[in-house]
Amino acid sequence: MASRWKATALAIALAATTAAGLAATYPAAAAIMCPNCLGFRKAFGQVYVEDGMAPQEQAMVLQTIAMARDRLRGFYGTTESDPEIFVCGDDDCYRRIGGGRSRGMALLNLALFLSPRGTSVTIASHEMSHIELHSRIGLIKTFRRDVPQWFDEGVAVIVSDDGRYLRPTSSPDRCLVEPDGALPTTRSVWIESAASAGLYAKAACRVSRWIAGHGGFPAVTRLLANIAAGESFEMAY
């Protein structure tokens, strides 16, 4: 049943991304179906590394992934996602799977891809947060973007405890930038705007204040459960 669901999800993903003109996601999807075909080998469990990666580098990758999973559990309590994780040892590998200039990327709730520059606890846990959120609301609601991109990204910054965009946890207010005005709700607009507008810090600020005002981290799991049950984001928020 699980393999049938994965095949169905990939088929939908490929159809949707093709329709949107995002052909760069195809090699990433192909890696899920045939890791060896894209130059990966299984390292442990759901983790795949680029074929030829040195043993000591592979050991560091597995440690990083374990620490990122701990950070994810520290936020959500328990996790519902179990993505396949692909780690590249060089930039050529990452370009081959369509990674471009990013450090990491998530494909729905199916898989996580990390570049050599993204093999850190911060980047890995950020991308894992996206996958966990998508798993909790389901495939259809993920495609429809029922959770706006700014909230998804803000949660990921908090999960990853990214010091580039947040003050330390000991700070009464973790905001570095005031979230003035509307923030992008769609992924395409977010990607176009994020590099120049300080959006990660703004989204993290808005979400961190919302969490603080709604009883802490469990507020996010309640919101996602309500959305999965049919509420709109506006109602759940």
ROLO-487996 format. One record per residue (C-alpha): residue number from 0; residue in one letter; x, y, z. Coordinates in nm, 2 decimals. Each point is the difference from the previous one (the first is absolute). Layout:
# residues N
REC   k r     px     py     pz
REC NUM A      X      Y      Z
...
***
This chain:
# residues 237
REC   k r     px     py     pz
REC   0 M   0.00   0.00   0.00
REC   1 A   0.28   0.24   0.09
REC   2 S   0.18  -0.05  -0.33
REC   3 R  -0.32   0.04  -0.19
REC   4 W  -0.07   0.33   0.18
REC   5 K   0.36   0.12  -0.07
REC   6 A  -0.04  -0.09  -0.37
REC   7 T  -0.33   0.19  -0.02
REC   8 A   0.14   0.30   0.19
REC   9 L   0.30   0.02  -0.24
REC  10 A  -0.23  -0.03  -0.30
REC  11 I  -0.21   0.29   0.12
REC  12 A   0.31   0.20   0.10
REC  13 L   0.16  -0.05  -0.35
REC  14 A  -0.33   0.09  -0.17
REC  15 A  -0.04   0.31   0.21
REC  16 T   0.36   0.12  -0.03
REC  17 T   0.00  -0.05  -0.37
REC  18 A  -0.32   0.19  -0.03
REC  19 A   0.17   0.29   0.19
REC  20 G   0.31  -0.02  -0.22
REC  21 L   0.22  -0.12   0.29
REC  22 A   0.18  -0.27  -0.19
REC  23 A   0.30   0.03   0.23
REC  24 T  -0.18  -0.20   0.26
REC  25 Y  -0.02  -0.31  -0.22
REC  26 P   0.35  -0.13   0.07
REC  27 A  -0.06   0.03   0.37
REC  28 A  -0.32  -0.21  -0.04
REC  29 A   0.20  -0.25  -0.22
REC  30 A   0.25  -0.03   0.29
REC  31 I  -0.28  -0.12   0.23
REC  32 M  -0.10  -0.27  -0.25
REC  33 C   0.35  -0.11  -0.09
REC  34 P   0.28   0.14   0.23
REC  35 N   0.27  -0.20  -0.18
REC  36 C  -0.10   0.15  -0.33
REC  37 L   0.08   0.35   0.13
REC  38 G   0.33  -0.11   0.17
REC  39 F  -0.12  -0.06   0.36
REC  40 R   0.05  -0.30   0.23
REC  41 K  -0.17  -0.08   0.32
REC  42 A   0.20   0.10   0.31
REC  43 F  -0.24  -0.09   0.28
REC  44 G  -0.38  -0.03   0.02
REC  45 Q  -0.16   0.27  -0.21
REC  46 V   0.33   0.19  -0.06
REC  47 Y   0.18  -0.02  -0.34
REC  48 V   0.33   0.16  -0.07
REC  49 E   0.18   0.07  -0.32
REC  50 D   0.19  -0.31  -0.12
REC  51 G   0.36   0.04   0.08
REC  52 M  -0.04   0.21   0.31
REC  53 A   0.28  -0.07   0.25
REC  54 P  -0.09  -0.21   0.31
REC  55 Q   0.09   0.29   0.24
REC  56 E  -0.21   0.24  -0.20
REC  57 Q  -0.29  -0.25   0.00
REC  58 A   0.03  -0.04   0.38
REC  59 M  -0.03   0.38   0.04
REC  60 V  -0.30   0.01  -0.23
REC  61 L  -0.18  -0.26   0.21
REC  62 Q   0.08   0.18   0.32
REC  63 T  -0.13   0.33  -0.15
REC  64 I  -0.33  -0.17  -0.11
REC  65 A  -0.04  -0.15   0.35
REC  66 M   0.04   0.33   0.17
REC  67 A  -0.24   0.17  -0.25
REC  68 R  -0.26  -0.26   0.08
REC  69 D   0.05   0.07   0.37
REC  70 R  -0.06   0.37  -0.07
REC  71 L  -0.32  -0.09  -0.19
REC  72 R  -0.13  -0.22   0.29
REC  73 G   0.09   0.27   0.24
REC  74 F  -0.25   0.23  -0.17
REC  75 Y  -0.28  -0.24  -0.11
REC  76 G   0.03  -0.26   0.29
REC  77 T  -0.05  -0.29  -0.24
REC  78 T   0.05  -0.01  -0.37
REC  79 E  -0.23  -0.14  -0.27
REC  80 S   0.23   0.04  -0.29
REC  81 D   0.27  -0.25  -0.11
REC  82 P   0.15   0.14  -0.32
REC  83 E   0.28  -0.15  -0.20
REC  84 I   0.31   0.23   0.04
REC  85 F   0.25   0.05  -0.28
REC  86 V   0.33   0.17   0.07
REC  87 C   0.24   0.12  -0.27
REC  88 G   0.37   0.01   0.05
REC  89 D   0.07   0.25  -0.27
REC  90 D  -0.17   0.28  -0.20
REC  91 D  -0.02  -0.21  -0.32
REC  92 C  -0.22  -0.26   0.18
REC  93 Y  -0.23   0.27   0.13
REC  94 R  -0.04   0.16  -0.34
REC  95 R  -0.07  -0.34  -0.15
REC  96 I  -0.31  -0.04   0.22
REC  97 G  -0.12   0.35  -0.08
REC  98 G   0.12   0.17   0.32
REC  99 G   0.12   0.32  -0.15
REC 100 R   0.14   0.26   0.24
REC 101 S  -0.19  -0.12   0.31
REC 102 R   0.16  -0.17   0.29
REC 103 G  -0.29  -0.25   0.04
REC 104 M  -0.34  -0.08  -0.14
REC 105 A  -0.30  -0.20   0.10
REC 106 L  -0.22  -0.19  -0.24
REC 107 L  -0.35   0.01   0.15
REC 108 N   0.01  -0.24   0.30
REC 109 L   0.19  -0.26  -0.19
REC 110 A   0.37   0.09   0.00
REC 111 L   0.27   0.24   0.11
REC 112 F   0.30   0.10  -0.21
REC 113 L   0.31   0.17   0.15
REC 114 S   0.29   0.16  -0.19
REC 115 P   0.35  -0.01   0.14
REC 116 R  -0.06   0.35   0.14
REC 117 G  -0.32  -0.11   0.16
REC 118 T   0.12  -0.30   0.20
REC 119 S  -0.05   0.18   0.33
REC 120 V  -0.24  -0.05   0.29
REC 121 T  -0.16   0.34  -0.08
REC 122 I  -0.07  -0.06  -0.37
REC 123 A  -0.10  -0.37   0.05
REC 124 S  -0.25   0.07   0.28
REC 125 H  -0.14   0.30  -0.20
REC 126 E  -0.08  -0.22  -0.30
REC 127 M  -0.12  -0.28   0.23
REC 128 S  -0.25   0.25   0.15
REC 129 H  -0.15   0.06  -0.34
REC 130 I  -0.04  -0.37  -0.05
REC 131 E  -0.15  -0.05   0.34
REC 132 L  -0.25   0.28  -0.05
REC 133 H  -0.10  -0.14  -0.34
REC 134 S  -0.04  -0.35   0.15
REC 135 R  -0.24   0.14   0.27
REC 136 I  -0.23   0.18  -0.24
REC 137 G   0.01  -0.26  -0.28
REC 138 L   0.09  -0.01  -0.37
REC 139 I  -0.30   0.19  -0.14
REC 140 K   0.02   0.28   0.25
REC 141 T   0.37   0.03  -0.06
REC 142 F  -0.06   0.04  -0.38
REC 143 R  -0.27   0.26   0.07
REC 144 R   0.23   0.19   0.23
REC 145 D  -0.27   0.00   0.27
REC 146 V   0.28   0.11   0.24
REC 147 P   0.15   0.32  -0.14
REC 148 Q   0.36   0.00  -0.08
REC 149 W   0.10   0.26   0.25
REC 150 F  -0.14  -0.22   0.29
REC 151 D   0.17  -0.31  -0.14
REC 152 E   0.33   0.18  -0.02
REC 153 G  -0.03   0.17   0.33
REC 154 V  -0.06  -0.33   0.18
REC 155 A   0.30  -0.15  -0.18
REC 156 V   0.22   0.29   0.12
REC 157 I  -0.11  -0.06   0.36
REC 158 V   0.04  -0.38  -0.02
REC 159 S   0.35   0.04  -0.14
REC 160 D   0.08   0.27   0.26
REC 161 D   0.17   0.20  -0.27
REC 162 G   0.20   0.28   0.16
REC 163 R   0.01   0.19  -0.33
REC 164 Y  -0.37   0.09   0.04
REC 165 L  -0.08  -0.03   0.37
REC 166 R   0.14   0.12   0.33
REC 167 P   0.10  -0.27   0.25
REC 168 T  -0.27  -0.20   0.18
REC 169 S   0.10   0.19   0.32
REC 170 S  -0.13   0.33  -0.15
REC 171 P  -0.35   0.12   0.11
REC 172 D  -0.07   0.08  -0.37
REC 173 R   0.19  -0.19  -0.26
REC 174 C  -0.07   0.24  -0.28
REC 175 L   0.29   0.15  -0.20
REC 176 V  -0.23   0.17  -0.25
REC 177 E  -0.35   0.14   0.04
REC 178 P  -0.25  -0.19  -0.23
REC 179 D  -0.15   0.31  -0.15
REC 180 G  -0.26  -0.05  -0.27
REC 181 A  -0.12  -0.31  -0.18
REC 182 L   0.23  -0.30  -0.05
REC 183 P  -0.01  -0.23  -0.31
REC 184 T  -0.25  -0.28   0.02
REC 185 T   0.12  -0.19  -0.31
REC 186 R   0.33  -0.18  -0.05
REC 187 S   0.07   0.17  -0.34
REC 188 V  -0.03   0.35   0.14
REC 189 W   0.20  -0.10   0.31
REC 190 I   0.29  -0.12  -0.22
REC 191 E  -0.01   0.32  -0.20
REC 192 S   0.01   0.22   0.30
REC 193 A   0.18  -0.18   0.28
REC 194 A   0.36   0.09  -0.09
REC 195 S  -0.04   0.38   0.02
REC 196 A  -0.28   0.07   0.24
REC 197 G   0.10  -0.17   0.32
REC 198 L  -0.30  -0.22  -0.02
REC 199 Y   0.13  -0.29   0.20
REC 200 A   0.06   0.23   0.30
REC 201 K  -0.34   0.16  -0.04
REC 202 A  -0.18  -0.33  -0.03
REC 203 A   0.19  -0.14   0.30
REC 204 C  -0.09   0.30   0.21
REC 205 R  -0.37  -0.02  -0.08
REC 206 V  -0.02  -0.37   0.06
REC 207 S   0.21   0.02   0.32
REC 208 R  -0.23   0.27   0.15
REC 209 W  -0.31  -0.20  -0.10
REC 210 I   0.15  -0.31   0.17
REC 211 A   0.08   0.19   0.31
REC 212 G  -0.35   0.14   0.01
REC 213 H  -0.17  -0.34  -0.05
REC 214 G   0.16  -0.22   0.26
REC 215 G   0.33  -0.10  -0.16
REC 216 F   0.11  -0.26  -0.26
REC 217 P  -0.32  -0.22   0.04
REC 218 A  -0.20   0.29  -0.15
REC 219 V   0.16  -0.09  -0.34
REC 220 T  -0.10  -0.37   0.02
REC 221 R  -0.35   0.10   0.10
REC 222 L  -0.03   0.24  -0.29
REC 223 L   0.12  -0.26  -0.25
REC 224 A  -0.24  -0.26   0.14
REC 225 N  -0.29   0.24  -0.04
REC 226 I   0.11   0.07  -0.36
REC 227 A   0.03  -0.37  -0.07
REC 228 A  -0.36  -0.04   0.14
REC 229 G  -0.13   0.26  -0.25
REC 230 E   0.03   0.34   0.16
REC 231 S   0.15   0.29  -0.20
REC 232 F   0.33   0.14   0.11
REC 233 E  -0.17   0.33   0.09
REC 234 M  -0.24  -0.19   0.24
REC 235 A   0.27  -0.21   0.15
REC 236 Y   0.24   0.29   0.04
***
